Every structure is written in C-alpha cells, then in structure tokens.
Amino acid sequence: MEEYIFSFANLYQRYLECRKRKRGTINALKFELAAEVNLLNLSTELQNKSYQPSRCVCFVVEKPKLREIIAADFRDRVVHHVLIERLTKIFEPLFIHDSYACRVNKGTHGAVDRLNGKA
C-alpha cells in the first residue's frame, strides 16, 4: 500500500489537484518547469523516508484585510494532498454525521444550515 501512496502515478494525480488553484504562483511555476523530475525525486524521498519539508513562504495580503500569510512550499502542498487523500479514507467513516469542520460538502455553512433546520 505504501508503494502506491508514494508512487509517481499517485503523486502526479495529487500534483494536478494541487496546481488547480496555485498554477500562477512562482513556486508552482518553478515546480512545473521540471514536474516529472520533481515528482520522481519526491517519490524517492517519500519511499526512502528521507523527505524533509521545505521552508514556508511568508507574505502579506491586504484584501479583504491586512494579514500575514504563512504558506507551505508547492512541493510540500503535493505531499499534503497525498496525506489528505489517504487520511480521509481512514477517518471519514469514523466521524459522526454532525461533524462539519474540514469535511467535503460540510463546513461552516453546512453546520449553520443544520442548526437552522435546513439540512
């Protein structure tokens, strides 16, 4: 099972998911220039248990309000997607129906709708 989770094919699928909203960022563009090599290296590191997260990127946004953002490097985001995909399969069946945080098709709005009797 571990071989599949860290395989090139699985990493490539998670990479495609990851770049959907980040394709225009500098880190995503740098990663994409050598995507195949980067994914092969990442796969090897994960399988050898030698993977180390990169430094986070820190920046400030002004809209909708001034705030500091500390974001994972794009390469690490691919790993996050691998972990989320695997952990969701394990934990989702264990959650009660009325658990809404960080779940697909649930979230804050789903919880409010449930409280208001709409769901």
N, C-alpha and C positions, 0 to 999 in steps of 0.2 A: 504493500500500500504506500509506504513512504517513497518508493521509487517513482510511483505515478505522481504523487503530490508535487515532487520536486523535478519532474520531467520537463524537458524542453516544451513539449506539447501543452502541458498544463500551464507552465509559466507564460507561454505565448498567449493563451486564452486570457489569463489574468492581466497580461500586458495590454491586450486590446480593450479590456474593461477599464483599466486604469487610465488609458490615454483619451477616453471619450471626452472628459471634461478638462483635461490638462494638456491637450495636444499643442497649444500655443505657448506654453511656458518654456523658459530657457532650459530647465532641467529635462523636460520631456523631449525637447528637440535634440538636445545633446545625446540622450539615451537612444533616440530613434535613428540617429545617424549610423549607429552600429548596433542596432537592436538585436540581430541574431547573435553576434559575439557577446554582447552584454547578457543576453538571456542564457547562453551556454555557460558563461562564466558564473552567473548567478546559480544556475542549476548545479554546477560542480561544487560550488561553495556550500550550498544547502545540503547536498548529499554527503559531503565530507565533514559537515558540521563545523566549517571554518568561516561561515558567514558572519560579518560584523556590520551592524547598521552604520550608515554614514551620518555625518553631522546634519543637524536640522538647518533649514533655511529660515531666517528671521527677517520679516519686513513689516512695514506699517501700511495699513489701508485707511482711507479717510471716509469712505462711504459704506454703509449708511451712517457710521460714526467712526471717529478716530479710535483705532485699536491696533495692537501689536499681534501679528500672526507668527506662530512658530510651526512650520510645516516640515513634514518628512521629505527627504530627497525622493525623486521619482522612482529610483531603483528600489528604495525601501517600500514605497507605496505598492509596487508589484508584489513584494513579499507579503504585505498586509492583506492584499486581495487573496493571495493563496491561503493565508491563515483564516480569513473570514469565511471563505468558501468551505473549508474543512470544518471549522468550529461550528458554523451554522448548522451543518448536518448533524452534529453531535448534540448541540444544546437546544435547538429549536423545539424538538419533540418534548423536552422536559419542562418548558415554560407553560405556565397557566395561560388560559385564553386572555385574561385581562392584564397581561404584562405587555406594555406598549413601547417602552424605551428601546431605541436602536433595533427595531424589528421591521422587516419589509412589510409594507402595507399596513403599518400600525402607527407608531409615532404619536406626537403630541395631539395632532388634530383627531386622530382615531380615538384617543383617550377622552378628549373633550366630547366628541360625538357620543361615545358610550355613556358618559356621565349625564348627558342631556337626553338620553334615551333614543338617540337616532340610529344607534348601531346594535 
